[in-house]
Amino acid sequence: MLPRYRAMVITQAGLGLRIGELLALRQSDVDFLRRTVRVEHQIDKRTRQQVASKTARSRRTLPLPDVVSVALAEHVRQFPQAPDGLLLHTADGLPYWHEYYTQKVFKPAVRKSKLPAGTTSHDLRHHFASVLIPPGSPSWP
């Protein structure tokens, strides 16, 4: 995976974000000291504009895992934030289109890593959720 995209997939997997939430992350949303990430916005898939999350439950603060912290720190070192604070952006400082992330970033990563055909970025959300279920709980398979 190209260095410019590596943090995108790691962050989505490590935080269980929807694509729009991932693409909307700003420097001010990531607190490296407190090891948290605020999710309050998303990128609209039709307009590429930052918009509020759909529901109050969508707005949340998540713990920042080490693997995500390291990936984001390295990403910012190589590709400084956009003028508006956007972390994951095009070379022109614009948010990525959802479709670009899906077709040009995620699908090639699935093929290269030999994941099952049909694996989607939303599957990362399901994986993240399953990791949060404590072993032995009624929801544990």
N, CA, C and O atoms as a DFTB+ gen file, in Angstrom:
564 C
 N C O
     1  1       0.845      -1.172       0.000
     2  2       0.000       0.000       0.000
     3  2       0.894       1.240       0.000
     4  3       1.902       1.297       0.705
     5  1       0.519       2.194      -0.775
     6  2       1.298       3.436      -0.814
     7  2       1.282       4.114       0.554
     8  3       0.263       4.088       1.245
     9  1       2.395       4.717       0.947
    10  2       2.469       5.366       2.260
    11  2       1.344       6.376       2.505
    12  3       0.887       6.515       3.639
    13  1       0.894       7.076       1.476
    14  2      -0.142       8.087       1.648
    15  2      -1.465       7.477       2.134
    16  3      -2.276       8.166       2.752
    17  1      -1.678       6.192       1.855
    18  2      -2.956       5.554       2.180
    19  2      -2.885       4.615       3.379
    20  3      -3.923       4.229       3.917
    21  1      -1.697       4.245       3.801
    22  2      -1.541       3.243       4.855
    23  2      -2.320       3.615       6.118
    24  3      -3.033       2.776       6.669
    25  1      -2.194       4.843       6.576
    26  2      -2.868       5.260       7.813
    27  2      -4.384       5.220       7.683
    28  3      -5.088       5.064       8.681
    29  1      -4.887       5.357       6.475
    30  2      -6.338       5.339       6.287
    31  2      -6.921       3.993       6.701
    32  3      -7.872       3.933       7.479
    33  1      -6.349       2.923       6.180
    34  2      -6.881       1.587       6.456
    35  2      -6.633       1.211       7.922
    36  3      -7.515       0.656       8.577
    37  1      -5.446       1.509       8.430
    38  2      -5.138       1.198       9.832
    39  2      -6.083       1.951      10.764
    40  3      -6.576       1.382      11.738
    41  1      -6.334       3.207      10.477
    42  2      -7.221       4.017      11.316
    43  2      -8.654       3.505      11.251
    44  3      -9.328       3.409      12.277
    45  1      -9.116       3.180      10.062
    46  2     -10.487       2.683       9.949
    47  2     -10.652       1.369      10.709
    48  3     -11.649       1.172      11.404
    49  1      -9.680       0.479      10.579
    50  2      -9.750      -0.810      11.273
    51  2      -9.603      -0.638      12.785
    52  3     -10.312      -1.286      13.555
    53  1      -8.696       0.223      13.208
    54  2      -8.404       0.381      14.631
    55  2      -9.420       1.180      15.413
    56  3      -9.454       1.117      16.642
    57  1     -10.260       1.941      14.699
    58  2     -11.276       2.750      15.379
    59  2     -12.701       2.347      15.009
    60  3     -13.657       2.827      15.619
    61  1     -12.850       1.477      14.023
    62  2     -14.181       1.046      13.610
    63  2     -15.007       2.150      12.968
    64  3     -16.220       2.221      13.165
    65  1     -14.350       3.006      12.204
    66  2     -15.026       4.168      11.612
    67  2     -15.743       3.822      10.304
    68  3     -15.334       2.925       9.568
    69  1     -16.811       4.554      10.044
    70  2     -17.431       4.535       8.724
    71  2     -16.501       5.306       7.787
    72  3     -15.667       6.086       8.246
    73  1     -16.641       5.094       6.489
    74  2     -15.770       5.782       5.528
    75  2     -15.863       7.295       5.698
    76  3     -14.839       7.974       5.776
    77  1     -17.057       7.814       5.756
    78  2     -17.237       9.260       5.875
    79  2     -16.598       9.830       7.125
    80  3     -16.055      10.935       7.097
    81  1     -16.659       9.084       8.229
    82  2     -16.040       9.524       9.484
    83  2     -14.523       9.531       9.353
    84  3     -13.855      10.464       9.800
    85  1     -13.990       8.491       8.743
    86  2     -12.546       8.400       8.512
    87  2     -12.055       9.597       7.706
    88  3     -11.080      10.251       8.075
    89  1     -12.738       9.872       6.607
    90  2     -12.299      10.924       5.693
    91  2     -12.445      12.327       6.273
    92  3     -11.858      13.279       5.757
    93  1     -13.233      12.457       7.355
    94  2     -13.461      13.767       7.972
    95  2     -12.527      14.059       9.145
    96  3     -12.584      15.151       9.710
    97  1     -11.673      13.112       9.521
    98  2     -10.816      13.331      10.687
    99  2      -9.919      14.553      10.516
   100  3      -9.272      14.734       9.484
   101  1      -9.898      15.374      11.542
   102  2      -9.070      16.574      11.571
   103  2      -8.052      16.438      12.713
   104  3      -8.227      15.645      13.637
   105  1      -7.020      17.212      12.619
   106  2      -5.978      17.206      13.658
   107  2      -6.606      17.460      15.030
   108  3      -6.214      16.836      16.015
   109  1      -7.570      18.365      15.098
   110  2      -8.197      18.701      16.379
   111  2      -9.040      17.563      16.949
   112  3      -9.400      17.601      18.126
   113  1      -9.358      16.561      16.150
   114  2     -10.133      15.408      16.625
   115  2      -9.261      14.370      17.321
   116  3      -9.771      13.535      18.068
   117  1      -7.963      14.411      17.087
   118  2      -7.051      13.402      17.622
   119  2      -6.252      14.009      18.769
   120  3      -5.503      14.969      18.588
   121  1      -6.427      13.433      19.941
   122  2      -5.691      13.890      21.119
   123  2      -4.658      12.816      21.460
   124  3      -4.959      11.836      22.143
   125  1      -3.450      13.020      20.973
   126  2      -2.389      12.037      21.179
   127  2      -2.015      11.920      22.654
   128  3      -1.625      10.841      23.101
   129  1      -2.123      13.002      23.416
   130  2      -1.773      12.977      24.832
   131  2      -2.776      12.176      25.655
   132  3      -2.393      11.345      26.478
   133  1      -4.049      12.429      25.429
   134  2      -5.103      11.720      26.171
   135  2      -5.466      10.387      25.525
   136  3      -6.243       9.606      26.074
   137  1      -4.886      10.140      24.341
   138  2      -5.087       8.890      23.605
   139  2      -6.557       8.668      23.258
   140  3      -7.109       7.590      23.479
   141  1      -7.184       9.727      22.702
   142  2      -8.577       9.642      22.288
   143  2      -8.757      10.261      20.904
   144  3      -7.937      11.050      20.435
   145  1      -9.856       9.874      20.275
   146  2     -10.256      10.444      18.982
   147  2     -11.731      10.812      19.082
   148  3     -12.562       9.989      19.467
   149  1     -12.046      12.047      18.733
   150  2     -13.436      12.492      18.694
   151  2     -13.984      12.276      17.287
   152  3     -13.342      12.627      16.298
   153  1     -15.164      11.700      17.212
   154  2     -15.850      11.513      15.936
   155  2     -17.101      12.375      15.997
   156  3     -18.046      12.068      16.724
   157  1     -17.098      13.462      15.224
   158  2     -18.218      14.396      15.254
   159  2     -18.723      14.754      13.866
   160  3     -19.806      15.321      13.722
   161  1     -17.938      14.423      12.840
   162  2     -18.286      14.821      11.482
   163  2     -18.086      13.666      10.516
   164  3     -17.523      12.626      10.856
   165  1     -18.556      13.883       9.323
   166  2     -18.324      12.945       8.234
   167  2     -18.202      13.741       6.946
   168  3     -18.601      14.903       6.874
   169  1     -17.651      13.104       5.945
   170  2     -17.580      13.719       4.624
   171  2     -18.764      13.189       3.820
   172  3     -18.946      11.978       3.692
   173  1     -19.553      14.093       3.289
   174  2     -20.709      13.711       2.480
   175  2     -20.216      13.060       1.191
   176  3     -19.352      13.604       0.504
   177  1     -20.763      11.908       0.873
   178  2     -20.264      11.152      -0.287
   179  2     -20.595      11.814      -1.615
   180  3     -19.939      11.523      -2.616
   181  1     -21.587      12.695      -1.659
   182  2     -21.934      13.351      -2.926
   183  2     -21.231      14.694      -3.117
   184  3     -20.882      15.067      -4.237
   185  1     -21.026      15.419      -2.013
   186  2     -20.490      16.778      -2.136
   187  2     -19.043      16.917      -1.666
   188  3     -18.389      17.916      -1.964
   189  1     -18.546      15.935      -0.943
   190  2     -17.216      15.984      -0.327
   191  2     -17.104      17.095       0.718
   192  3     -16.001      17.530       1.050
   193  1     -18.226      17.542       1.225
   194  2     -18.237      18.569       2.265
   195  2     -18.285      17.913       3.636
   196  3     -18.851      16.832       3.798
   197  1     -17.687      18.573       4.620
   198  2     -17.776      18.085       5.991
   199  2     -19.161      18.424       6.517
   200  3     -19.602      19.570       6.436
   201  1     -19.843      17.417       7.057
   202  2     -21.178      17.600       7.631
   203  2     -21.206      16.936       9.002
   204  3     -20.352      16.111       9.329
   205  1     -22.199      17.309       9.790
   206  2     -22.350      16.706      11.117
   207  2     -22.686      15.225      10.979
   208  3     -23.255      14.798       9.974
   209  1     -22.334      14.457      11.985
   210  2     -22.702      13.050      12.008
   211  2     -24.219      12.924      11.964
   212  3     -24.941      13.836      12.366
   213  1     -24.692      11.787      11.472
   214  2     -26.127      11.594      11.256
   215  2     -26.945      11.658      12.539
   216  3     -28.022      12.255      12.561
   217  1     -26.448      11.055      13.595
   218  2     -27.210      10.984      14.842
   219  2     -26.333      11.361      16.026
   220  3     -25.109      11.432      15.916
   221  1     -26.978      11.598      17.155
   222  2     -26.235      11.922      18.379
   223  2     -25.352      10.741      18.787
   224  3     -24.249      10.946      19.294
   225  1     -25.819       9.514      18.575
   226  2     -25.017       8.328      18.929
   227  2     -23.786       8.195      18.051
   228  3     -22.796       7.588      18.459
   229  1     -23.836       8.759      16.845
   230  2     -22.683       8.697      15.942
   231  2     -21.540       9.571      16.441
   232  3     -20.374       9.319      16.138
   233  1     -21.886      10.603      17.211
   234  2     -20.860      11.473      17.775
   235  2     -20.341      10.803      19.046
   236  3     -21.095      10.540      19.982
   237  1     -19.032      10.534      19.056
   238  2     -18.482       9.775      20.164
   239  2     -16.985      10.037      20.311
   240  3     -16.341      10.570      19.408
   241  1     -16.450       9.654      21.459
   242  2     -15.018       9.711      21.707
   243  2     -14.532       8.279      21.881
   244  3     -15.094       7.503      22.654
   245  1     -13.478       7.948      21.146
   246  2     -12.943       6.591      21.128
   247  2     -11.534       6.562      21.704
   248  3     -10.801       7.546      21.607
   249  1     -11.154       5.440      22.303
   250  2      -9.753       5.304      22.726
   251  2      -8.864       5.189      21.487
   252  3      -9.256       4.592      20.484
   253  1      -7.682       5.760      21.567
   254  2      -6.725       5.755      20.460
   255  2      -5.716       4.622      20.669
   256  3      -4.806       4.756      21.487
   257  1      -5.862       3.504      19.940
   258  2      -4.909       2.402      20.091
   259  2      -3.520       2.805      19.606
   260  3      -3.380       3.677      18.748
   261  1      -2.503       2.166      20.159
   262  2      -1.118       2.466      19.779
   263  2      -0.898       2.368      18.272
   264  3      -0.276       3.248      17.678
   265  1      -1.404       1.306      17.655
   266  2      -1.161       1.098      16.221
   267  2      -1.731       2.253      15.397
   268  3      -1.134       2.651      14.397
   269  1      -2.867       2.786      15.804
   270  2      -3.469       3.918      15.090
   271  2      -2.689       5.191      15.382
   272  3      -2.441       5.990      14.480
   273  1      -2.301       5.382      16.636
   274  2      -1.524       6.559      17.013
   275  2      -0.232       6.649      16.201
   276  3       0.107       7.706      15.669
   277  1       0.479       5.530      16.114
   278  2       1.739       5.493      15.370
   279  2       1.487       5.758      13.885
   280  3       2.216       6.529      13.261
   281  1       0.464       5.125      13.321
   282  2       0.171       5.303      11.892
   283  2      -0.194       6.749      11.582
   284  3       0.268       7.303      10.584
   285  1      -1.017       7.365      12.425
   286  2      -1.413       8.760      12.184
   287  2      -0.239       9.713      12.378
   288  3      -0.072      10.656      11.605
   289  1       0.568       9.476      13.399
   290  2       1.727      10.348      13.631
   291  2       2.686      10.291      12.440
   292  3       3.186      11.322      11.992
   293  1       2.938       9.090      11.932
   294  2       3.819       8.942      10.777
   295  2       3.198       9.586       9.535
   296  3       3.894      10.208       8.733
   297  1       1.900       9.431       9.392
   298  2       1.210      10.025       8.242
   299  2       1.348      11.550       8.269
   300  3       1.667      12.169       7.254
   301  1       1.106      12.145       9.431
   302  2       1.198      13.607       9.555
   303  2       2.635      14.077       9.331
   304  3       2.858      15.160       8.789
   305  1       3.603      13.269       9.746
   306  2       5.008      13.630       9.508
   307  2       5.295      13.686       8.009
   308  3       5.963      14.605       7.537
   309  1       4.794      12.709       7.268
   310  2       5.048      12.647       5.829
   311  2       4.132      13.558       5.020
   312  3       4.545      14.127       4.009
   313  1       2.884      13.692       5.471
   314  2       1.865      14.435       4.723
   315  2       1.157      15.379       5.688
   316  3       0.115      15.029       6.242
   317  1       1.707      16.567       5.892
   318  2       1.124      17.497       6.867
   319  2      -0.360      17.735       6.617
   320  3      -0.860      17.614       5.498
   321  1      -1.037      18.075       7.697
   322  2      -2.473      18.327       7.616
   323  2      -2.789      19.421       6.595
   324  3      -1.958      20.279       6.298
   325  1      -4.001      19.365       6.074
   326  2      -4.478      20.396       5.143
   327  2      -4.683      21.693       5.927
   328  3      -4.721      21.664       7.157
   329  1      -4.814      22.826       5.240
   330  2      -5.013      24.101       5.939
   331  2      -6.198      24.094       6.916
   332  3      -6.176      24.798       7.926
   333  1      -7.227      23.298       6.611
   334  2      -8.388      23.238       7.507
   335  2      -8.236      22.173       8.596
   336  3      -9.176      21.925       9.351
   337  1      -7.050      21.537       8.684
   338  2      -6.793      20.538       9.711
   339  2      -7.079      19.109       9.291
   340  3      -6.848      18.182      10.067
   341  1      -7.576      18.914       8.082
   342  2      -7.889      17.571       7.599
   343  2      -6.626      16.716       7.581
   344  3      -5.592      17.144       7.067
   345  1      -6.707      15.506       8.143
   346  2      -5.538      14.630       8.225
   347  2      -5.326      13.796       6.967
   348  3      -4.201      13.667       6.484
   349  1      -6.394      13.238       6.446
   350  2      -6.314      12.319       5.304
   351  2      -6.901      13.033       4.102
   352  3      -8.119      13.161       3.971
   353  1      -6.023      13.497       3.225
   354  2      -6.480      14.368       2.142
   355  2      -5.663      14.131       0.879
   356  3      -4.612      13.489       0.902
   357  1      -6.172      14.661      -0.208
   358  2      -5.453      14.579      -1.478
   359  2      -4.234      15.495      -1.431
   360  3      -4.066      16.273      -0.492
   361  1      -3.399      15.397      -2.437
   362  2      -2.216      16.270      -2.519
   363  2      -2.627      17.740      -2.566
   364  3      -1.831      18.615      -2.225
   365  1      -3.858      18.016      -2.984
   366  2      -4.372      19.389      -3.036
   367  2      -5.042      19.816      -1.731
   368  3      -5.565      20.927      -1.642
   369  1      -5.030      18.948      -0.717
   370  2      -5.628      19.290       0.566
   371  2      -7.129      19.087       0.640
   372  3      -7.774      19.561       1.576
   373  1      -7.695      18.386      -0.339
   374  2      -9.142      18.139      -0.374
   375  2      -9.477      16.785       0.239
   376  3      -8.645      15.879       0.243
   377  1     -10.700      16.647       0.756
   378  2     -11.111      15.325       1.237
   379  2     -11.180      14.344       0.070
   380  3     -11.469      14.733      -1.062
   381  1     -10.915      13.080       0.350
   382  2     -11.072      12.053      -0.676
   383  2     -12.556      11.789      -0.907
   384  3     -13.376      11.930       0.000
   385  1     -12.882      11.407      -2.132
   386  2     -14.220      10.913      -2.429
   387  2     -14.344       9.532      -1.796
   388  3     -13.365       8.787      -1.762
   389  1     -15.507       9.177      -1.302
   390  2     -15.755       7.835      -0.754
   391  2     -15.370       6.776      -1.786
   392  3     -14.685       5.804      -1.468
   393  1     -15.810       6.975      -2.999
   394  2     -15.590       5.998      -4.066
   395  2     -14.097       5.815      -4.349
   396  3     -13.651       4.702      -4.629
   397  1     -13.337       6.885      -4.279
   398  2     -11.890       6.789      -4.489
   399  2     -11.284       5.889      -3.416
   400  3     -10.500       4.989      -3.719
   401  1     -11.650       6.137      -2.171
   402  2     -11.116       5.312      -1.080
   403  2     -11.485       3.844      -1.299
   404  3     -10.643       2.957      -1.160
   405  1     -12.741       3.598      -1.640
   406  2     -13.194       2.216      -1.837
   407  2     -12.472       1.542      -2.994
   408  3     -11.949       0.438      -2.838
   409  1     -12.436       2.198      -4.164
   410  2     -11.914       1.570      -5.378
   411  2     -10.390       1.625      -5.509
   412  3      -9.780       0.656      -5.963
   413  1      -9.778       2.717      -5.126
   414  2      -8.346       2.908      -5.361
   415  2      -7.459       2.601      -4.157
   416  3      -6.259       2.371      -4.309
   417  1      -8.045       2.597      -2.974
   418  2      -7.257       2.346      -1.773
   419  2      -7.613       0.989      -1.174
   420  3      -6.751       0.121      -1.036
   421  1      -8.886       0.808      -0.820
   422  2      -9.250      -0.383      -0.067
   423  2      -9.254      -1.664      -0.897
   424  3      -8.680      -2.669      -0.479
   425  1      -9.884      -1.643      -2.048
   426  2      -9.951      -2.871      -2.854
   427  2      -8.573      -3.395      -3.257
   428  3      -8.343      -4.601      -3.168
   429  1      -7.653      -2.545      -3.693
   430  2      -6.304      -3.059      -3.980
   431  2      -5.621      -3.638      -2.735
   432  3      -4.876      -4.612      -2.837
   433  1      -5.870      -3.043      -1.563
   434  2      -5.284      -3.565      -0.329
   435  2      -5.844      -4.951      -0.018
   436  3      -5.117      -5.826       0.453
   437  1      -7.122      -5.149      -0.279
   438  2      -7.743      -6.461      -0.064
   439  2      -7.089      -7.501      -0.965
   440  3      -6.748      -8.598      -0.522
   441  1      -6.920      -7.144      -2.226
   442  2      -6.297      -8.086      -3.177
   443  2      -4.863      -8.422      -2.776
   444  3      -4.470      -9.588      -2.747
   445  1      -4.084      -7.377      -2.467
   446  2      -2.668      -7.595      -2.130
   447  2      -2.489      -8.400      -0.854
   448  3      -1.543      -9.180      -0.739
   449  1      -3.373      -8.221       0.089
   450  2      -3.242      -8.948       1.360
   451  2      -3.951     -10.294       1.337
   452  3      -3.971     -11.018       2.332
   453  1      -4.540     -10.622       0.168
   454  2      -5.185     -11.923      -0.032
   455  2      -6.353     -12.170       0.922
   456  3      -6.601     -13.302       1.339
   457  1      -7.067     -11.090       1.261
   458  2      -8.299     -11.245       2.027
   459  2      -9.362     -11.828       1.105
   460  3      -9.212     -11.766      -0.115
   461  1     -10.422     -12.386       1.652
   462  2     -11.463     -12.962       0.791
   463  2     -12.043     -11.921      -0.174
   464  3     -12.260     -10.767       0.193
   465  1     -12.287     -12.355      -1.405
   466  2     -12.919     -11.469      -2.394
   467  2     -14.240     -10.978      -1.806
   468  3     -14.956     -11.730      -1.144
   469  1     -14.547      -9.728      -2.053
   470  2     -15.786      -9.158      -1.537
   471  2     -15.640      -8.498      -0.181
   472  3     -16.605      -7.929       0.329
   473  1     -14.446      -8.558       0.423
   474  2     -14.220      -7.874       1.696
   475  2     -14.343      -6.375       1.464
   476  3     -13.727      -5.831       0.547
   477  1     -15.133      -5.712       2.291
   478  2     -15.347      -4.268       2.145
   479  2     -14.787      -3.525       3.350
   480  3     -14.470      -4.128       4.375
   481  1     -14.671      -2.230       3.216
   482  2     -14.173      -1.446       4.341
   483  2     -15.169      -1.495       5.501
   484  3     -14.779      -1.334       6.658
   485  1     -16.430      -1.712       5.203
   486  2     -17.411      -1.814       6.286
   487  2     -17.155      -3.072       7.126
   488  3     -17.513      -3.118       8.303
   489  1     -16.541      -4.081       6.525
   490  2     -16.179      -5.283       7.273
   491  2     -15.191      -4.950       8.390
   492  3     -15.155      -5.644       9.406
   493  1     -14.393      -3.900       8.216
   494  2     -13.476      -3.476       9.276
   495  2     -14.259      -3.020      10.501
   496  3     -13.823      -3.228      11.633
   497  1     -15.414      -2.400      10.277
   498  2     -16.287      -1.969      11.360
   499  2     -16.808      -3.173      12.138
   500  3     -16.827      -3.179      13.369
   501  1     -17.228      -4.190      11.393
   502  2     -17.735      -5.404      12.042
   503  2     -16.622      -6.102      12.828
   504  3     -16.843      -6.587      13.938
   505  1     -15.427      -6.147      12.239
   506  2     -14.296      -6.742      12.940
   507  2     -14.024      -5.983      14.237
   508  3     -13.844      -6.589      15.293
   509  1     -13.996      -4.676      14.149
   510  2     -13.741      -3.833      15.318
   511  2     -14.779      -4.124      16.397
   512  3     -14.428      -4.288      17.566
   513  1     -16.045      -4.188      16.015
   514  2     -17.113      -4.457      16.982
   515  2     -16.938      -5.826      17.627
   516  3     -17.162      -5.984      18.828
   517  1     -16.542      -6.808      16.838
   518  2     -16.379      -8.157      17.397
   519  2     -15.214      -8.212      18.382
   520  3     -15.251      -8.984      19.339
   521  1     -14.194      -7.411      18.160
   522  2     -13.058      -7.371      19.077
   523  2     -13.478      -6.780      20.427
   524  3     -12.904      -7.117      21.462
   525  1     -14.472      -5.906      20.409
   526  2     -14.924      -5.261      21.651
   527  2     -15.780      -6.177      22.512
   528  3     -15.949      -5.905      23.701
   529  1     -16.326      -7.252      21.955
   530  2     -17.182      -8.160      22.719
   531  2     -16.303      -9.033      23.606
   532  3     -15.446      -9.766      23.111
   533  1     -16.513      -8.955      24.904
   534  2     -15.657      -9.764      25.801
   535  2     -15.912     -11.258      25.626
   536  3     -17.057     -11.681      25.467
   537  1     -14.838     -12.063      25.656
   538  2     -15.006     -13.509      25.582
   539  2     -15.929     -14.011      26.687
   540  3     -15.841     -13.563      27.829
   541  1     -16.797     -14.928      26.346
   542  2     -17.710     -15.510      27.309
   543  2     -19.019     -14.753      27.460
   544  3     -19.915     -15.222      28.162
   545  1     -19.156     -13.597      26.822
   546  2     -20.407     -12.858      26.924
   547  2     -21.454     -13.539      26.037
   548  3     -21.098     -14.320      25.155
   549  1     -22.738     -13.253      26.259
   550  2     -23.783     -13.883      25.454
   551  2     -23.649     -13.594      23.964
   552  3     -24.135     -14.374      23.145
   553  1     -23.010     -12.507      23.599
   554  2     -22.849     -12.163      22.192
   555  2     -21.626     -12.822      21.557
   556  3     -21.437     -12.759      20.343
   557  1     -20.802     -13.451      22.389
   558  2     -19.586     -14.098      21.892
   559  2     -19.976     -15.340      21.101
   560  3     -20.776     -16.144      21.580
   561  1     -19.421     -15.518      19.886
   562  2     -19.819     -16.682      19.048
   563  2     -19.512     -18.012      19.678
   564  3     -19.792     -19.055      19.087
